[in-house]
Amino acid sequence: MREQQIDFAVKWLQAAKDPDPFLQVGYLAEKGLTQDEIAEACKRTAVGDGSSTIEPPAVEETMREADEGRDELGFKIGDHVKWGAVDEDIPFGTVGTVVGYTEEKVEVQFPTGAWNFSPRELLKVGATLVGNPLGPAHKWHSRRCAELLRRPGVIALLRECGVGTRKELLISGTLLVTIICLHLMLGRALNSFATTASAWSTVLLVLFASATFGAQCAYLVQALNHELGHGAPQVDLPRKGRKVVFLAVFSLGQFASALCHVPWTVYYMGGGHLRHHRFVGSARDVDEDALFVLYQPQFAGFVRRVCWMSVAAVGVPVWMLFSLCFCAFYNWRSNIKELSLVLLDFSLTAIIYYRIGGVGAAYLLLSSLFSMGFLCHPLAGFWILQHLCVGQVQPTTSYNGSRLWNILCLNELLHVEHHDVAGLAWRHLPRLRELAPDLYEPLHAETSMWALVGAWANALGPNGDARFEWDFACRTQWGYTRGAAKVAAEAQNMKAVKLMPTPARSHATVRRRAPGRGNEESQPPDDVVTPLEGSISPATPKGTLLFSSETDSMD
């Protein structure tokens, strides 16, 4: 037995205000004390001043009863709960404490008395999104950002080189115009080449051009839309000036995006990407479901996964449109803007592909596909890398290998740095590691993009890399999935609360008062109806708020 734990238990028992042995034993058991240690503490307390109400021989029985109730009914002694209905004895919002069990009921002590309830009528309270305290990922990054902003060098860097400064916007805009011109010129040149060359030579040249220069141009269109999407709202101008800049940037980005098969401008400037930054790794981050789920195949086999990568590259816009339509079906007012912009983007893409000619259109399309990982192109590393969960402690990953590769990708592969300080322009992200090495050196970073793509292709096999079981931003391992959010929201009586209309009298659930704590049986007044076993009766008085752990859902 551990003497330190016993001394703690003795002091706590002497100071305990609640005489109920269930609560005393349950609390000490939750603190990690063994049955023998609790019995010894009770013995010493009884010998001292008699404060403890637990006789040492009763500890085993009390702990056994508490454990049985915890395992079978889902509640433990000392849990704070709310009842799923209201009446004159238990008004809405009243919090009770679990103090005991029967075979099928949970005994709860409320301020006005103790009653036995079905477990389905009770919800735990005081919980938050019950995940790992490190997360979700956006909070992990927020803590890192707060630490970075305590350093004068980072503040000065952000002030001078912010993504919304006029200089950085001009550099990104100029670079995007250059990419558009070069990309279109090569498409037109290939179209002219096809008029005199053989079919085979044309096919080979188009494949080579699109897998090299074209793929890089398409990737840079995405990266610069990303950069401008962050910078345009932050430009240091009056409100009208910011609107003019945003419209100019949006128009430029939209024209560039029309060269690709993915509506990047809609995502980066329509609000979707800012939501990702705000809620990354939580149940409200939809990026995994709308995009990254395509890069998370749940099957093994090198060839199968390589083929799936090509399917994912082709299917990204289709899946994004499907996800958007699905959301619009349930809430069209919040999604109609993005849906309209997506349709505009697809229309512009069709016009440009038609005007540039068949060979030029094939070049543009293949370039965009390769930039998304078609045929396991190394640019797929960006889509695999971003929010790779490392060791259940790091929800975002950076690439720290070739400096040239990072420059060609506009430092988007420095993804930890980007999420830490999203307001810093891409050209200056490497300086964060120089200014705060203690925050970045301990983190895992990939050093080979080929090795990363290869590990992804071999994942889920007998010797596969466990990182590629795919837990986007550690959302599952940290407990911030939508399922976990739903449970937590129900426990907090949020989103699952329903307002019922004024009814006539209907069936009422009987809740039995616990023996020895008042009346043997109590029934709500005739004008109050309560839910039975998780259901909601259609006859409930106006203004009565009910929740149910099985029938309600969260948005």
C-alpha positions in Angstrom: 0.0 0.0 0.0 1.1 3.5 -0.7 1.4 5.6 2.4 1.1 8.9 0.5 -2.2 8.0 -1.0 -3.5 6.7 2.3 -2.6 10.0 4.0 -4.4 11.9 1.3 -7.5 9.7 1.7 -7.5 10.2 5.5 -7.3 14.0 5.2 -10.0 14.0 2.5 -12.3 11.8 4.6 -11.9 14.0 7.6 -12.8 17.1 5.6 -15.5 15.5 3.5 -18.8 17.3 3.7 -20.9 14.6 2.1 -21.5 11.7 4.5 -22.7 9.3 1.7 -20.3 6.3 1.6 -20.9 5.8 -2.1 -19.6 9.3 -2.9 -16.6 8.9 -0.6 -15.5 5.5 -2.0 -16.3 6.5 -5.6 -14.2 9.7 -5.3 -11.2 7.9 -3.8 -11.4 5.1 -6.3 -11.4 7.7 -9.1 -8.2 9.1 -7.6 -6.6 5.8 -8.1 -6.6 4.4 -4.6 -6.9 0.6 -4.3 -9.6 -1.1 -2.1 -7.0 -1.9 0.6 -5.8 1.7 0.7 -9.3 3.0 1.0 -10.1 0.5 3.8 -6.9 1.5 5.6 -7.8 5.2 5.3 -11.3 4.5 6.7 -9.9 2.6 9.6 -7.5 5.4 10.5 -10.2 8.0 10.1 -12.6 6.1 12.4 -9.9 5.7 15.0 -9.0 9.4 14.8 -12.2 11.4 15.2 -14.9 9.2 13.7 -15.5 11.5 10.8 -15.7 8.6 8.2 -19.1 7.0 7.8 -17.6 4.0 6.1 -16.9 0.9 8.1 -13.7 -0.8 6.7 -15.4 -4.1 6.1 -18.0 -2.3 4.0 -15.5 -0.8 1.6 -15.3 -3.9 -0.6 -19.0 -4.1 -0.9 -19.3 -0.4 -1.7 -16.6 -0.5 -4.3 -18.1 -3.6 -5.9 -21.5 -2.0 -6.1 -20.0 1.2 -7.5 -18.1 -0.8 -10.2 -21.1 -2.9 -11.1 -23.2 0.2 -11.6 -20.5 2.0 -13.5 -20.0 -0.9 -15.9 -23.7 -1.8 -16.5 -25.4 1.5 -16.5 -22.7 3.8 -17.8 -22.5 6.2 -14.8 -20.2 6.2 -11.8 -20.7 7.4 -8.3 -20.2 11.2 -8.1 -21.1 11.9 -11.8 -23.1 15.1 -12.2 -26.1 14.6 -14.4 -29.3 16.3 -15.7 -32.7 14.6 -16.1 -34.2 14.6 -19.6 -37.4 16.2 -18.5 -38.8 18.7 -16.0 -41.4 18.8 -13.2 -42.0 20.8 -10.0 -39.4 18.7 -8.1 -36.7 18.9 -10.7 -36.9 22.2 -12.7 -35.1 22.5 -16.0 -31.3 22.7 -15.7 -31.2 21.2 -12.2 -28.0 19.2 -11.7 -27.9 16.1 -9.6 -25.3 13.7 -8.4 -25.2 9.9 -8.9 -25.2 8.3 -5.5 -26.2 4.7 -6.1 -27.7 2.0 -8.3 -30.4 -0.6 -8.5 -30.5 -3.4 -11.1 -31.7 -1.2 -13.9 -31.8 2.3 -12.5 -29.4 5.0 -11.4 -30.0 6.7 -8.1 -29.5 10.5 -8.4 -29.6 13.0 -5.6 -31.2 16.3 -6.5 -31.6 19.3 -4.2 -35.2 18.3 -3.5 -34.7 14.6 -3.1 -33.3 11.4 -4.6 -34.9 9.3 -7.3 -34.1 6.3 -9.4 -33.9 6.9 -13.2 -33.4 4.9 -16.3 -29.8 5.6 -17.6 -31.4 6.8 -20.9 -33.2 9.6 -19.1 -29.9 11.0 -17.8 -27.1 13.0 -19.4 -23.7 13.8 -17.9 -23.0 17.5 -17.6 -19.9 19.6 -17.2 -18.2 17.9 -20.1 -16.5 19.6 -23.0 -15.6 18.1 -26.3 -14.2 15.1 -24.6 -11.0 14.8 -26.5 -7.3 15.0 -25.8 -6.4 18.2 -24.0 -3.7 18.8 -26.7 -6.5 19.4 -29.2 -8.3 19.9 -31.4 -5.6 20.8 -33.9 -6.7 24.4 -34.2 -6.1 24.9 -30.5 -2.8 23.2 -30.7 -1.8 25.7 -33.4 -3.3 28.6 -31.4 -1.2 27.8 -28.4 1.9 27.8 -30.6 0.9 31.0 -32.2 0.5 32.7 -28.8 4.0 31.6 -27.9 5.4 32.9 -31.2 3.7 36.2 -30.8 5.5 36.7 -27.4 8.7 37.0 -29.4 9.6 40.5 -30.7 11.3 39.1 -33.8 8.1 37.3 -34.9 6.0 40.3 -34.3 8.3 42.5 -36.4 8.4 39.9 -39.2 4.6 39.7 -39.2 4.3 43.4 -39.4 6.7 43.8 -42.3 6.0 40.7 -44.2 2.4 39.9 -43.6 0.4 38.2 -46.3 -1.9 41.2 -46.6 0.8 43.8 -47.1 0.7 45.6 -50.5 4.2 44.4 -51.4 3.3 40.7 -50.8 0.0 41.0 -52.6 1.7 42.6 -55.6 4.4 39.9 -55.7 1.8 37.1 -55.5 -0.5 38.7 -58.1 2.3 39.3 -60.5 3.5 35.8 -60.2 0.0 34.5 -60.8 -0.3 36.6 -64.0 3.0 35.2 -65.2 1.9 31.6 -64.6 -1.4 32.2 -66.4 0.4 33.6 -69.5 3.1 30.8 -69.6 0.5 28.1 -69.1 -1.8 29.3 -71.8 1.1 29.9 -74.2 2.4 26.4 -73.8 -1.2 25.0 -74.4 -1.5 27.0 -77.6 2.0 25.9 -78.7 1.1 22.2 -78.2 -2.1 22.7 -80.1 -0.1 24.2 -83.1 2.5 21.4 -82.8 -0.3 18.8 -83.2 -1.3 20.1 -86.6 2.0 18.9 -88.2 3.3 16.2 -85.9 2.2 12.5 -85.6 -0.3 11.4 -83.1 2.3 9.4 -81.0 4.7 12.3 -80.8 1.9 14.6 -79.8 0.7 12.3 -77.1 4.2 11.8 -75.7 5.0 15.5 -75.8 1.7 16.5 -74.1 2.3 13.9 -71.4 5.8 15.1 -70.8 4.9 18.8 -70.8 1.8 18.3 -68.5 3.7 16.1 -66.0 6.6 18.6 -65.7 6.0 22.3 -66.4 2.3 22.0 -66.7 1.9 20.2 -63.3 4.0 22.9 -61.7 1.9 25.7 -63.2 -1.3 24.1 -62.1 0.1 23.6 -58.6 1.2 27.2 -58.4 -2.3 28.3 -59.5 -3.6 26.5 -56.4 -0.9 27.8 -54.1 -1.2 31.4 -55.3 -5.0 31.3 -54.9 -4.3 30.1 -51.4 -1.9 32.9 -50.7 -4.2 35.6 -52.2 -7.2 34.2 -50.4 -5.4 34.8 -47.1 -4.0 38.2 -48.1 -6.9 40.0 -49.8 -9.1 40.3 -46.6 -6.1 41.6 -44.6 -4.9 44.4 -46.9 -4.3 47.6 -45.0 -6.9 49.8 -46.7 -10.2 51.4 -45.8 -13.3 49.2 -46.2 -14.1 50.2 -49.8 -10.5 49.8 -50.7 -10.4 46.3 -49.3 -13.5 45.4 -51.3 -11.9 46.7 -54.5 -8.7 44.7 -53.8 -10.7 41.6 -53.0 -12.7 41.8 -56.2 -9.6 42.3 -58.3 -7.8 39.4 -56.6 -10.9 37.2 -56.9 -11.2 37.9 -60.6 -7.6 37.2 -61.2 -7.7 34.0 -59.1 -10.9 32.9 -60.8 -9.4 33.2 -64.3 -6.4 31.2 -63.2 -8.5 28.6 -61.4 -10.5 28.1 -64.7 -7.3 26.6 -66.2 -7.6 23.8 -63.7 -10.3 21.2 -63.1 -10.7 22.1 -59.4 -12.5 25.4 -58.4 -9.6 26.7 -56.2 -10.8 30.3 -56.0 -14.2 29.2 -54.7 -12.6 27.2 -51.9 -9.8 29.7 -50.9 -11.9 32.9 -51.3 -15.4 31.7 -50.7 -14.9 31.1 -47.0 -14.2 27.3 -47.0 -10.5 27.6 -46.3 -10.8 30.1 -43.5 -13.3 27.8 -41.8 -10.6 25.1 -42.1 -8.1 27.2 -40.3 -10.6 28.2 -37.7 -11.8 24.7 -36.9 -9.0 22.3 -38.2 -9.1 19.0 -36.4 -12.5 19.5 -34.9 -15.9 18.2 -35.9 -16.6 21.5 -37.6 -13.7 21.1 -40.1 -15.3 19.7 -43.3 -12.0 19.5 -45.3 -11.5 15.9 -44.5 -15.0 14.9 -45.8 -15.0 17.3 -48.8 -11.4 16.7 -50.0 -8.9 14.7 -48.0 -11.1 11.6 -47.6 -10.2 10.8 -51.2 -6.5 10.4 -50.1 -7.5 8.1 -47.3 -8.2 4.7 -49.0 -9.0 2.0 -46.4 -7.3 -0.8 -48.3 -3.8 -2.2 -48.8 -1.8 -3.0 -51.9 0.7 -0.9 -53.7 -0.8 -1.1 -57.2 -4.4 -0.6 -55.9 -3.4 2.5 -53.9 -1.4 4.0 -56.8 -4.5 3.5 -59.0 -6.7 5.0 -56.4 -4.5 8.1 -56.2 -5.3 8.7 -59.9 -9.0 8.1 -59.3 -8.8 10.6 -56.4 -7.0 13.2 -58.5 -9.8 13.0 -61.2 -12.6 12.8 -58.7 -11.7 15.8 -56.5 -14.0 18.4 -58.2 -16.9 15.8 -58.5 -16.6 15.0 -54.8 -16.4 18.7 -53.8 -19.5 19.5 -55.8 -21.3 16.5 -54.3 -20.4 17.6 -50.8 -21.5 21.2 -51.5 -24.8 20.0 -53.0 -25.3 17.8 -50.0 -24.8 20.7 -47.6 -27.0 23.0 -49.7 -29.8 20.4 -49.6 -30.0 20.9 -45.8 -29.1 24.5 -45.7 -29.2 26.2 -49.1 -29.0 29.7 -47.7 -25.5 29.2 -46.3 -24.2 27.3 -49.3 -25.9 28.9 -52.3 -23.0 31.4 -52.8 -20.3 28.8 -53.0 -22.5 26.5 -55.1 -23.1 29.4 -57.6 -19.4 30.2 -57.7 -18.5 26.5 -58.4 -20.9 26.4 -61.3 -19.4 29.7 -62.6 -15.9 28.2 -62.3 -16.9 25.0 -64.3 -18.5 27.2 -67.0 -15.4 29.3 -67.4 -13.2 26.1 -67.5 -15.4 24.7 -70.3 -15.1 27.9 -72.3 -11.3 28.1 -71.9 -10.8 24.5 -72.8 -13.0 24.9 -75.9 -11.3 28.0 -77.1 -7.7 26.7 -76.6 -8.3 23.6 -78.7 -8.4 19.9 -78.1 -4.7 19.3 -77.5 -4.3 22.4 -75.4 -7.3 21.4 -73.3 -5.8 17.9 -72.8 -2.5 19.6 -71.7 -4.4 21.9 -69.2 -6.5 19.0 -67.8 -3.6 16.6 -67.4 -1.5 19.3 -65.8 -4.2 19.8 -63.2 -4.5 16.1 -62.7 -0.8 15.6 -62.2 -0.7 18.5 -59.7 -3.3 16.5 -57.6 -1.3 13.3 -57.7 -2.4 11.6 -60.9 -0.3 8.4 -61.5 1.3 9.1 -58.0 3.0 12.3 -59.1 5.3 13.6 -56.4 3.2 16.7 -56.0 0.7 14.3 -54.3 2.9 14.6 -51.3 1.3 17.9 -50.4 -2.1 16.3 -50.1 -0.8 13.4 -48.1 1.5 15.5 -45.8 -0.6 18.4 -44.6 -2.4 17.0 -41.5 -0.6 13.7 -41.1 -1.0 12.7 -37.4 2.4 11.8 -36.0 2.6 9.7 -32.8 -0.8 11.0 -31.5 0.9 14.2 -30.5 1.4 16.2 -33.7 -1.7 16.9 -35.9 0.2 18.8 -38.7 3.4 18.0 -40.5 6.0 20.0 -42.5 8.5 19.0 -45.2 12.0 20.0 -44.3 14.0 18.3 -47.1 15.0 20.0 -50.3 14.9 23.8 -50.1 14.4 24.0 -53.8 11.3 21.8 -53.6 9.9 24.0 -50.9 10.4 27.1 -53.0 8.8 25.4 -56.1 5.8 24.7 -53.8 5.8 28.2 -52.4 6.5 26.9 -49.0 3.1 25.3 -48.7 4.9 22.2 -47.4 5.9 24.1 -44.3 2.4 23.4 -43.1 3.0 23.6 -39.4 4.5 27.1 -39.8 1.6 28.1 -42.0 -1.1 27.1 -39.5 0.9 28.6 -36.6 1.0 32.0 -38.3 -1.4 32.0 -41.2 -0.9 35.8 -41.6 2.8 35.5 -42.7 3.5 35.6 -46.4 4.9 32.4 -48.0 8.3 33.8 -48.8 9.0 34.3 -45.1 7.7 31.1 -43.5 11.2 29.5 -43.2 12.2 32.3 -40.9 9.8 31.1 -38.2 12.0 28.1 -37.6 15.1 30.4 -37.3 13.3 32.7 -34.9 11.8 29.9 -32.7 14.0 26.8 -33.1 12.8 25.4 -29.8 9.2 25.2 -31.1 10.1 23.5 -34.4 13.2 21.4 -33.9 11.4 18.9 -31.6 8.6 18.3 -34.2 8.7 15.5 -36.8 9.3 16.7 -40.3 9.4 14.8 -43.6 12.7 14.9 -45.5 11.9 13.0 -48.7 8.8 13.4 -50.8 9.4 10.2 -52.7 9.7 8.3 -49.5 6.5 9.9 -48.2 4.5 8.9 -51.3 6.1 5.4 -51.3 5.1 4.9 -47.6 1.6 6.0 -48.4 1.4 3.5 -51.3 2.6 0.7 -49.0 0.3 1.6 -46.1 -2.1 -0.7 -44.4 0.0 -3.7 -45.4 1.7 -6.1 -42.9 4.7 -3.7 -42.7 2.8 -0.5 -43.5 3.5 2.8 -41.9 0.9 3.3 -39.1 0.7 7.0 -39.9 -1.2 6.3 -43.1 -4.0 4.5 -41.3 -5.2 8.1 -41.8 -6.3 10.1 -38.9 -6.7 13.6 -40.4 -5.2 16.1 -37.9 -5.4 13.5 -35.1 -9.2 14.0 -35.1 -10.0 10.4 -34.3 -7.2 9.6 -31.9 -7.8 12.9 -30.0 -11.5 12.3 -29.8 -12.8 15.2 -31.9 -14.8 13.3 -34.5 -18.4 14.2 -35.2 -19.5 11.3 -33.2 -17.6 12.5 -30.2 -18.9 16.0 -30.7 -22.4 14.7 -30.8 -22.0 12.8 -27.5 -20.4 15.8 -25.9 -23.1 18.2 -27.2 -25.8 16.0 -25.8 -24.0 15.9 -22.5 -23.9 19.6 -22.4 -27.6 19.8 -23.4 -26.6 21.8 -26.5 -28.1 21.4 -30.0 -30.1 18.5 -28.7 -32.6 20.6 -26.9 -36.0 20.6 -28.4 -38.9 23.0 -27.7 -42.2 21.1 -27.6 -45.7 22.6 -28.2 -48.4 22.9 -25.6 -50.2 19.6 -25.4 -53.1 17.9 -23.7 -52.5 15.4 -21.0 -50.6 12.2 -22.0 -48.7 9.3 -20.6 -46.2 10.2 -17.9 -43.1 8.4 -16.9 -42.9 7.2 -13.3 -39.7 8.0 -11.5 -39.3 6.1 -8.3 -38.0 8.0 -5.2 -35.0 6.2 -3.8 -35.9 4.2 -0.6 -35.2 5.9 2.6 -35.0 9.4 1.0 -38.6 10.5 1.1 -41.8 9.1 -0.5 -41.5 5.6 -1.9 -42.9 6.7 -5.2 -43.4 10.0 -6.8 -45.2 10.9 -10.0 -45.0 14.2 -11.9 -48.1 16.4 -11.8 -50.8 15.6 -14.4 -49.8 18.5 -16.6 -46.2 17.4 -16.9 -45.0 14.6 -19.1 -41.5 13.2 -19.3 -39.7 11.1 -21.9 -39.6 7.3 -21.5 -36.4 5.4 -22.4 -35.0 8.1 -24.6 -38.2 9.0 -26.5 -40.1 12.3 -26.5 -43.8 12.3 -25.9 -46.0 14.4 -28.2 -47.8 15.7 -25.2 -45.5 18.1 -23.3 -46.4 21.5 -21.8 -45.5 24.6 -23.7 -42.0 25.9 -22.9 -40.8 22.5 -21.6 -37.3 21.7 -22.8 -36.4 18.1 -23.3 -33.3 16.3 -24.6 -32.7 12.7 -25.6 -29.4 11.0 -25.9 -30.6 8.8 -28.7 -33.1 10.7 -30.8 -31.5 14.1 -31.2 -28.6 15.1 -33.3 -26.2 18.0 -33.8 -25.8 20.1 -36.9 
